[in-house]
Amino acid sequence: MVIKKSGELITLTFQSPDGNWLNEYLTLSNRLTPVEAYIGNETVGMRLTFPPVVNTEEGALMQNYPNPFQQVTNLPFFIPEAGEVVIEISQLNGRVVKVIKGSFAKGIHQVSISKKELQSGGVYLATMKYKKQILINKLVLLND
Protein backbone atom coordinates (compact mmCIF):
# COMPACT_ATOMS: atom_id res chain seq x y z
CA MET A 1 0.00 0.00 0.00
CA VAL A 2 1.28 3.46 -0.91
CA ILE A 3 -0.13 6.57 0.73
CA LYS A 4 0.31 9.85 -1.12
CA LYS A 5 -0.67 13.16 0.39
CA SER A 6 -1.17 16.35 -1.59
CA GLY A 7 -2.85 19.10 0.42
CA GLU A 8 -6.01 17.62 1.94
CA LEU A 9 -6.37 14.81 -0.59
CA ILE A 10 -5.16 11.34 0.38
CA THR A 11 -4.90 8.66 -2.26
CA LEU A 12 -4.42 5.00 -1.40
CA THR A 13 -2.99 2.86 -4.18
CA PHE A 14 -3.28 -0.93 -3.99
CA GLN A 15 -1.82 -3.52 -6.32
CA SER A 16 -3.07 -7.07 -6.45
CA PRO A 17 -0.14 -9.44 -5.90
CA ASP A 18 -1.72 -12.15 -8.05
CA GLY A 19 -2.84 -9.98 -10.97
CA ASN A 20 -6.56 -10.35 -10.18
CA TRP A 21 -8.98 -7.41 -10.25
CA LEU A 22 -9.05 -5.39 -7.04
CA ASN A 23 -12.83 -5.03 -7.18
CA GLU A 24 -12.91 -8.73 -6.26
CA TYR A 25 -11.19 -7.91 -2.94
CA LEU A 26 -12.08 -4.36 -1.87
CA THR A 27 -15.38 -2.87 -0.74
CA LEU A 28 -16.58 -0.07 1.51
CA SER A 29 -19.09 -0.99 4.19
CA ASN A 30 -21.05 0.79 6.95
CA ARG A 31 -20.93 -2.40 9.05
CA LEU A 32 -18.38 -1.08 11.59
CA THR A 33 -18.13 2.65 10.93
CA PRO A 34 -19.91 5.11 8.63
CA VAL A 35 -18.45 5.37 5.13
CA GLU A 36 -18.10 9.13 4.91
CA ALA A 37 -15.58 11.93 4.62
CA TYR A 38 -15.62 15.54 5.70
CA ILE A 39 -14.91 18.70 3.80
CA GLY A 40 -14.97 21.46 6.39
CA ASN A 41 -18.24 20.91 8.26
CA GLU A 42 -19.87 19.12 5.33
CA THR A 43 -20.24 15.32 5.29
CA VAL A 44 -19.72 13.69 1.90
CA GLY A 45 -20.08 10.09 0.82
CA MET A 46 -17.19 7.96 -0.33
CA ARG A 47 -16.92 5.35 -3.05
CA LEU A 48 -14.29 3.12 -4.57
CA THR A 49 -13.44 3.55 -8.21
CA PHE A 50 -11.74 0.98 -10.37
CA PRO A 51 -10.37 1.16 -13.89
CA PRO A 52 -12.73 -0.21 -16.49
CA VAL A 53 -12.76 -3.97 -16.84
CA VAL A 54 -10.77 -4.98 -19.88
CA ASN A 55 -11.03 -7.87 -22.28
CA THR A 56 -8.83 -10.42 -20.54
CA GLU A 57 -7.79 -11.98 -23.85
CA GLU A 58 -6.03 -8.83 -25.06
CA GLY A 59 -3.65 -6.30 -23.59
CA ALA A 60 -4.98 -2.95 -22.39
CA LEU A 61 -3.47 0.46 -21.74
CA MET A 62 -5.54 2.22 -19.11
CA GLN A 63 -5.73 5.99 -18.62
CA ASN A 64 -2.93 7.48 -16.59
CA TYR A 65 -3.71 9.05 -13.23
CA PRO A 66 -3.68 11.77 -12.28
CA ASN A 67 -4.34 13.27 -15.68
CA PRO A 68 -3.54 16.06 -16.15
CA PHE A 69 -0.49 15.90 -13.86
CA GLN A 70 2.18 18.27 -12.54
CA GLN A 71 4.94 16.09 -11.08
CA VAL A 72 4.34 12.33 -11.51
CA THR A 73 1.67 10.23 -13.19
CA ASN A 74 0.99 6.49 -13.13
CA LEU A 75 0.25 4.59 -16.32
CA PRO A 76 -1.48 1.24 -15.68
CA PHE A 77 -1.63 -1.54 -18.24
CA PHE A 78 -2.82 -5.13 -18.46
CA ILE A 79 -1.36 -8.10 -20.33
CA PRO A 80 -3.18 -11.46 -20.49
CA GLU A 81 0.01 -13.53 -20.46
CA ALA A 82 3.68 -12.95 -19.69
CA GLY A 83 5.58 -11.12 -22.38
CA GLU A 84 7.62 -8.19 -23.59
CA VAL A 85 6.06 -4.75 -23.33
CA VAL A 86 7.39 -1.52 -24.82
CA ILE A 87 5.88 1.80 -23.76
CA GLU A 88 6.96 4.93 -25.61
CA ILE A 89 6.12 8.44 -24.46
CA SER A 90 6.22 10.88 -27.35
CA GLN A 91 5.41 14.46 -28.16
CA LEU A 92 2.61 15.15 -30.62
CA ASN A 93 5.20 15.75 -33.36
CA GLY A 94 6.27 12.08 -32.97
CA ARG A 95 9.54 12.71 -31.10
CA VAL A 96 10.00 9.92 -28.54
CA VAL A 97 11.13 11.31 -25.16
CA LYS A 98 11.00 8.16 -23.00
CA VAL A 99 11.03 4.41 -23.65
CA ILE A 100 10.17 1.75 -21.08
CA LYS A 101 10.96 -1.86 -22.06
CA GLY A 102 10.52 -4.94 -19.96
CA SER A 103 9.33 -8.48 -19.53
CA PHE A 104 6.20 -8.59 -17.41
CA ALA A 105 4.16 -11.38 -15.86
CA LYS A 106 0.51 -11.64 -16.83
CA GLY A 107 -1.77 -9.22 -14.98
CA ILE A 108 -2.04 -5.53 -14.20
CA HIS A 109 1.09 -3.41 -13.93
CA GLN A 110 1.90 0.27 -13.88
CA VAL A 111 4.82 2.51 -14.67
CA SER A 112 5.45 5.99 -13.30
CA ILE A 113 6.40 8.93 -15.46
CA SER A 114 7.80 12.09 -13.93
CA LYS A 115 7.86 15.65 -15.16
CA LYS A 116 11.67 15.48 -15.11
CA GLU A 117 11.61 12.79 -17.82
CA LEU A 118 9.56 14.91 -20.24
CA GLN A 119 10.54 18.06 -22.13
CA SER A 120 7.90 20.55 -20.94
CA GLY A 121 4.20 20.91 -20.28
CA GLY A 122 1.81 19.80 -22.98
CA VAL A 123 0.08 16.79 -24.49
CA TYR A 124 2.03 13.56 -24.88
CA LEU A 125 1.10 10.18 -26.34
CA ALA A 126 1.76 6.93 -24.48
CA THR A 127 2.08 4.05 -26.95
CA MET A 128 2.12 0.48 -25.62
CA LYS A 129 3.35 -2.33 -27.86
CA TYR A 130 2.50 -5.86 -26.76
CA LYS A 131 2.71 -8.77 -29.19
CA LYS A 132 0.81 -7.52 -32.28
CA GLN A 133 -1.14 -4.85 -30.39
CA ILE A 134 -0.42 -1.13 -30.43
CA LEU A 135 -2.42 0.89 -27.87
CA ILE A 136 -2.32 4.66 -27.42
CA ASN A 137 -3.44 7.10 -24.69
CA LYS A 138 -3.01 10.84 -24.16
CA LEU A 139 -1.13 12.25 -21.17
CA VAL A 140 -1.30 15.93 -20.19
CA LEU A 141 1.58 17.53 -18.29
CA LEU A 142 0.68 20.92 -16.81
CA ASN A 143 3.16 23.77 -16.72
CA ASP A 144 4.10 25.05 -13.26
Number of C-alpha atoms within 10 A of each C-alpha: 7 9 9 11 10 7 6 7 7 10 11 9 9 11 14 14 9 10 15 13 15 14 13 8 8 10 9 12 10 8 7 6 8 11 13 12 11 10 8 6 6 7 10 10 9 12 10 8 7 9 11 8 10 15 11 12 9 13 25 23 23 20 18 22 14 15 16 16 19 15 14 17 21 18 21 17 21 22 25 17 14 11 13 14 18 15 23 20 24 21 19 12 8 10 11 16 13 15 13 12 12 10 10 15 16 16 19 22 17 15 12 11 18 13 16 9 11 17 12 14 14 14 14 23 19 22 19 23 19 18 13 6 10 14 15 17 15 16 23 17 22 15 11 7
